[in-house]
């Protein structure tokens, strides 16, 4: 499930070309998660959509189960983008911080593990909030020069505030 390898790079230290290719891939892989977070924070549909493959799946059910939420499994880039952005549009302000990324690359597929701290505040009253610390398990595919999310599962390590007020 999570990336737990004992070293960062799989390319041999003596093969500088392979190491540079892998480092570029790793930067692009983590950038997919940055586009996911910043796209939400800026309410930028194009940036947010750029994080996903057309056939992507986003599973927020493990995180929501921690406070009794029951969201559906979201399938398809268009459904993910429209569902999430519509849920927050004009109602919720967000900030996302991505930390501790771990990456494995296998040809044109990759796996990413990261922690994401996501702050959600009601736009009308920032005193109503939910701060979430979520482990992410992400499968990605190469899309030309960039990488995109094929499957993302979001769990929850802890939260404070009122997620029900934010997510329903």
N, C-alpha and C positions, 0 to 999 in steps of 0.2 A: 504494500500500500504506500508507504512513505519511502523516500530516498534515504537510505541509511548506509551507503557505501563509505568506506574508511578513508577515501581520498577524493579530492575535487575533480581532477582530470583523469580520463582514461587513456589519453594519448601518451605514448612513451616520451619521457623527458628529452631524449636525444632527437626526436622527430619534431623540429620546430614548426614545420609547415602544418603538420597534423594538429599540434597544440594551438596554433593560431586559428585554424578552422574551428576547432572545438570551442575555443574562447569566444569566437564570434557567434557561434550557435548558442552558447550559454547566455551571452548578453541578449540576443534576440528572444530567447525562450523566456527569460525573466521579464523582458520588456512586454511580452504579451500580458502578463499579470499587472504590470504597471499601466498598460492601456486600459485594462479592465477597471482598475480602481480610479484612475484619473478621469476616464470617460464618464463614470458615475458622478464623481465630484464636480466636474464641470458641466454635467448634463449635456455632454457632447455625443450625440448619437453616432456620428461617423467614427469618432475615436473609440467609443465603447464597442461598436460593431466590429472594428478592426481586430479585436482580440479573439474573435471566434471563427471557427470553420463553419461553413453553411449548415453542416449536419451536427453541430455541437450539442452537447447535453450539459446542463447545469443542475446539480443536485444540492439544494440547500436544506433538504429534509433532515439530515443528521443534526445540523445546527439548530434548526427550528424546534426539533423534538425536545431540546433541553428546556424550553419554556412552554411547551404544549402546542406549538405551531404545527400546521400540517400543509405546507405549500406543495404544489404539484412538482413533479420532475419536469423541468423545462427542456424542451427539445426544439432544436433549430435556432440558428442565429437570429432570425427575425423575431421569433417568439420570445427569446431571451431578452433581446434589446427592448422590444415594446413592453413586455411585462414589467421589467425592472424599472425602466425609465418612467413609465406611466405611474407606477406605485409611488415614486418619490417626487414627481414633477409638481413644483409649486407647494409641496407639502413637507418635504424632508430635505434637510441639508446634510451632506455627508463629507467625511474625510477618510481616506484609506491610507494606511502605512504598511508597506510590505517589508518583512524582515526574514532573516535566516533562510534564504533560498538555497535549496539543494537540487541539483540537476543531474540527470543521466541522459545521455544521447545514444540512440541506437539507429544509425542511418537517418531515415526521414521521420522517425518518431522520437519522442522524448517524454520524460516524466519530470515533474517539478513538485517539490514539497516546499511550502513556505508558511510562515505565520503572517496573518493579516489582522491588524487592529483597525476596526471599522467603527467610527463614531457616527451616529445618526441622531439628528436633532430636529424636532418639529420646527418648521420655519416660523410659525406663528408664536412659538414659545420655546426657546432653547433650554428652558428648565425641564422640559420633557425630552428625555434622551434614552438611547441605548448604546452603550459602549461594549463592543464585542471583541474578544480575542479568538480568532478562528484559525485552526490548522487547515490548510488547503492541500488537496491531492489532485494534481492536474496532469492529464495526458494531452500532449500536443503533437501536431504534425507540421511538417515543413510546407510553407506556402511561398514558393519562390525564394526571395531573400529573407523573408521573415518567417516567424512561427506563429501558429494560431492554436487556440484551445479546441480540442476535440471533446474532452470530457473534464468536468470540474466538479469535485465533491468538496463541500464546505462543512466542516464539523465545528464544534464550539468547545473551547477549553474553559472559558468563563465569560460571564457578562455582568454588567451592572446597569442599573436603570430599568426601563420598562419596554422590553422588546414588543410586547403586545400593542402598545400605543403607536409604535413605529410601523410594525409589519401587519398588524391586525390579528 
